[in-house]
């Protein structure tokens, strides 16, 4: 039977690629963003400035702080990459969300498993507004310089689909990615980040598992996400193969408004295998960027009975404005 050998969790936010002297570009983007979520409700940038004035977040937005937190993130990514290389799995399952890079409102599955022979990632569009297109050094980019095909793991993918169906899930499946908003039939940044930054383009045969974290009305619940992870681990253990398997969760933690109290609660629950907390928090807290925490919750479900504890490599709240906007980055391993 196959063997689960590693779990990895990593944030994938744009500030990981954008040099810190340019983080102000994302702050300007935040000011114009129409749907900032904070503590389960939509607020404006100016409302956040007023509401969080007592936190004195201006101290979090100095250039020295930007540089220190950027460097801490790069070090943590390096640690994850080294851990993955040392574990040397044969195949990976990557848990990520899609932000219209593949799936649109004409067909938005709650959970979908890709089991094609290969999957393409494409260069970043120059019109994304983040500054990453022109300013990210190639070695830090979440996107390839040219359209690139990466190896799938169709045998494992087909097995996962069958096992999930047998255990009460009704996953969508695809062997060819939908066109997405750019018409490119490409996989999104949640996955290409893993290819580029954790695998350095030496990509393992892998199965992308898409969770629709962002878009109502069919976002998987927190409990369903956790149960999915448990089912994926069961599928690995039932796979008639001698392969060594890693599960990687991509995304989170809180953004586009940083909520450190929520992040700390999630991290503590991950460390203590606290399923009740991970699945029982108010679902309204998990919209917009926060929604990607579902990928970590699914990973926690997969790690539940392994005997491994989560090792937090780092938690780095990368603020970029006095309103508290930014991306809270987390990096962790289970092995």
C-alpha positions, 0 to 999 in steps of 0.5 A: 500500500502507498504511504503518506510521508509528509504534510506541508502548509504554505501561504502563497500571497503576492507579497512573497514575490513582490520586493518589500520596497514595492509593497505600497502598490498592494496598499493602493490596491487595497484602498480601491478593493470593493469587498474587504472582509473583517471579522465576518463582515464587509468593510471599506478601507476607511472604515478599517482605518477608523476601527483599528486606529487603537492598534497603531498599525502604522508601526507595522508599515515601516520599510524596515518591518517590510524588509524583515518580514519579507526576509522571514518569509523567504527563509521559511519557504526555503525550509519548506522546500528543503523539507520536501526535498529531504522527504523525497516523496514519489507523488503529491496531492496539492490542496488549493483554491481556484480564483476563476483561473479555471472555473467560472460561474457556468460550472463551479464545483465545490470539490474537484479532482484533476487526474490528467496526464499533465497540467499547464501553468502560464505567465502572469498577466500584465494587467493584474494590478499587483506589480508582480508582473514587472517587479517580481524577480524570476526566482521569486515569481509564482508563475513560469516565464513561459507556458509550462506543462507539469506532470500529473498523476492520473493513476492516483487521481483516478483512485482518489475519485473512486475512494471519495465516492465510496466514502460519501463524497461526490467530487467533480473531476476533470482531465482537461482544465476549463478555460477560465477567465483568460481562456488559457486552460491553465491552473491557478496561482495556488498550485503554480506557487508550489511548482515554482517556490517549493519544487523549483520547477522540478515538479513531482507527479501530482494530483491537484484537488480544488476546493471552492473556498471563495465563491458562494453558494457552494463553498465546502463547510469547515467540517466538510473540508476536514472530512475531505482530508481524512478521506484523502488519507484513507485513499492513500492508505488504500492505494495499491502502490508502493508510492510515498505520498506528500499532501501540500496545502496552499493558501491562507492565512488571514487576508486581505485584512489580517486578523491575528487573533483568528490566525493564532486560534487556527494555528493553536488548533492545528498544533493541538489537533483540535477538530472541534475548533477547526470545524466549529468557528463561525463560517462568516469568518472564512470569506475572501482570502480567509477562505483559503484556511479551508485548505489547511483544515483539510490538511489537518484532517489528513494528518489527524491520525498520523501521529505527527505534530504540526511544526510551525516554521513561522507565522509572519503577519505582513501588514501593508497599511494602517487599515490592517490590510495585508497577508498573514503568512504561515508555513508548517510541516507534519512528518 
